[in-house]
Structures are given as structure tokens and as C-alpha cells.
Amino acid sequence: MKNIDIERFKNLTFNDFRILALDNSLSMYQKIGFPDSYRKGKEALIFNDIISKLKYFNQSNKVILDIGIGCSGLAIMMIERCRKNNHTLVAIDSQEMLELLPNEDFIRKIPGYFPDVPEVFERYGDKVDSILTYSVFHYVFNKGNIFKFIDKALSLLKDEGELLIGDIPNVCKRKRFFKSEAGIKYHQEYTGTNEIPEGEFSIFETDLIDDGVILSILQRYRNYG
Ligand SMILES: C[S@@+](CC[C@H](N)C(=O)[O-])C[C@H]1O[C@@H](n2cnc3c(N)ncnc32)[C@H](O)[C@@H]1O
């Protein structure tokens, strides 16, 4: 089942996610493109990691924007924390995905494919304290323009606002991990075999995010202060 799910959820597009959102045979994790084993029981850990990195999230009365909020437990944790801290939560995703989330006064749902959502820029340009986009960036890398995505996201931030791009699957990082003792042990436990994980550094992997992409992002936005 695990492998079937991994194949099924490979290379998803924004439209594929809309179809998943409408499929009531799927769990909340599968609707956002993950086998249950990737997320079940782990989302509280992910959430704690996110809020440890977003300083405004822990304050109150801020504007928090989530690009690709999805519909799983992580989205619900975001919502509950925003309720508790009196934040406004601007939630961007497809109409189908947003309909799976509760309707509340403090949540502003804006359906659409970011950054092609003019309403967000009209209403929230220079007004957002924290932006989160978690497990979304590799879909933008595959189908869109990552620099336009980040440029436009940054244009929404107030002075000293913050943007967290979370869960970027950097293939070089993965390879480094699989070259380490801990990585080999992890792989062997996961697969139940004695095999050494694959991962050649000299192979050019065209559709995957690597150190080059990450470092180019750092360089571009450092140069903008
Ligand atoms: C893997 S899910 C992650 C959901 C959520 N952030 C989480 O980590 O639980 C990716 C989500 O991003 C949405 N998405 C992908 N590209 C997007 C874009 N350019 N603009 C808005 N939403 C996007 C998909 O519809 C999907 O709900």
C-alpha cells in the first residue's frame, strides 16, 4: 500500500490536488498528496517546528498567510493557534481544498493558484506579518517560477515580516544523509533490507531541487537585504 501511494502521489499538480480534495475515499493526508505513514502522528511535531521558526505566530493580533494550506491536521493546528492568539489567517489554496476547512470570522479564504491571485495583492500588499508555505515549494519548482513565487510573496510582507518556506526536498541533502551511517541505518530499517541506499552526487537530476537551487535563493534575497 505504501508503495502504491508513493506512486499515486508522485508529480502532483495544483489541479490534481483539487481532484484529491473532492475524493471522499481518501484520508485527510492522502487528500494533500501524502501516504498516511508520512503524516499520521507526526503533524504536531511539524507544527511545533514551524511555530518555533515564525516569531510573529507566537505573538497576538498578527496577519498570518498560509500559501497551500491543505486540509490535514496541520491546517487545523494553524487555525486553532490563530484563534487562540487572535490572528487573522489568510488561507490560500484551491476552492476544493478550502471548502474542507471550517468557516470562521478570523479566517479569510482566498481560492486560487498563488501568485495568480490578484485579490491577495489588492488586500494584503505590505500587510502580512508571517507567511508560511509548507510542503508546497517543490510543486512550484516543477510547474511554475520559484523566483516569481517568492518575489510576490515577499511583496505582501510588512517591514520586518517573515516568510518560511518549509519542507523543501533538497536532493543533495538527501544524498548526504544516505552517505552517512545514520542514513544507511535509517534506510535499512525502513526497507527491512541490508542494501546501501543509492545516491550518486555526479548525476544531474533535472526535475529535483538541489543545493544549487537553495543557494541561488539565498543569494538572490540576501542581495535585496
Ligand atoms: C502537499 S500539500 C501541503 C498542505 C499543507 N501546507 C501541509 O503541509 O499540510 C500542497 C498544497 O498546496 C496547494 N498548492 C500547490 N501549489 C499551490 C499554489 N501555487 N498556490 C496555492 N496552493 C498551492 C495544493 O492544493 C495542496 O493543498
The ligand as an SDF file (V2000), in Angstrom:
LIG
                    3D

 27 29  0  0  0  0  0  0  0  0999 V2000
    1.4420   18.7400   -0.0710 C   0  0  0  0  0  0  0  0  0  0  0  0
    0.0880   19.7750    0.2200 S   0  0  0  0  0  0  0  0  0  0  0  0
    0.6250   20.6250    1.7110 C   0  0  0  0  0  0  0  0  0  0  0  0
   -0.5400   21.1810    2.5190 C   0  0  0  0  0  0  0  0  0  0  0  0
   -0.1410   21.8550    3.8180 C   0  0  0  0  0  0  0  0  0  0  0  0
    0.7090   23.0090    3.5990 N   0  0  0  0  0  0  0  0  0  0  0  0
    0.5410   20.8670    4.7320 C   0  0  0  0  0  0  0  0  0  0  0  0
    1.7960   20.8340    4.7540 O   0  0  0  0  0  0  0  0  0  0  0  0
   -0.1770   20.1280    5.4290 O   0  0  0  0  0  0  0  0  0  0  0  0
    0.2700   21.0340   -1.0060 C   0  0  0  0  0  0  0  0  0  0  0  0
   -0.9070   22.0080   -1.0060 C   0  0  0  0  0  0  0  0  0  0  0  0
   -0.5180   23.1750   -1.7060 O   0  0  0  0  0  0  0  0  0  0  0  0
   -1.5300   23.5350   -2.6170 C   0  0  0  0  0  0  0  0  0  0  0  0
   -0.8290   24.2660   -3.6750 N   0  0  0  0  0  0  0  0  0  0  0  0
    0.1180   23.7990   -4.5150 C   0  0  0  0  0  0  0  0  0  0  0  0
    0.5970   24.7980   -5.2850 N   0  0  0  0  0  0  0  0  0  0  0  0
   -0.0710   25.9180   -4.9040 C   0  0  0  0  0  0  0  0  0  0  0  0
   -0.0380   27.2770   -5.3350 C   0  0  0  0  0  0  0  0  0  0  0  0
    0.8170   27.7070   -6.2770 N   0  0  0  0  0  0  0  0  0  0  0  0
   -0.9000   28.1520   -4.7560 N   0  0  0  0  0  0  0  0  0  0  0  0
   -1.7480   27.7500   -3.7940 C   0  0  0  0  0  0  0  0  0  0  0  0
   -1.8120   26.4880   -3.3350 N   0  0  0  0  0  0  0  0  0  0  0  0
   -0.9810   25.5840   -3.8800 C   0  0  0  0  0  0  0  0  0  0  0  0
   -2.1950   22.2230   -3.0180 C   0  0  0  0  0  0  0  0  0  0  0  0
   -3.5090   22.4080   -3.4840 O   0  0  0  0  0  0  0  0  0  0  0  0
   -2.1350   21.4620   -1.7040 C   0  0  0  0  0  0  0  0  0  0  0  0
   -3.2590   21.7010   -0.8950 O   0  0  0  0  0  0  0  0  0  0  0  0
  1  2  1  0
  2  3  1  0
  2 10  1  0
  3  4  1  0
  4  5  1  0
  5  6  1  0
  5  7  1  0
  7  8  2  0
  7  9  1  0
 10 11  1  0
 11 12  1  0
 11 26  1  0
 12 13  1  0
 13 14  1  0
 13 24  1  0
 14 15  1  0
 14 23  1  0
 15 16  2  0
 16 17  1  0
 17 18  1  0
 17 23  2  0
 18 19  1  0
 18 20  2  0
 20 21  1  0
 21 22  2  0
 22 23  1  0
 24 25  1  0
 24 26  1  0
 26 27  1  0
M  CHG  2   2   1   9  -1
M  END
$$$$
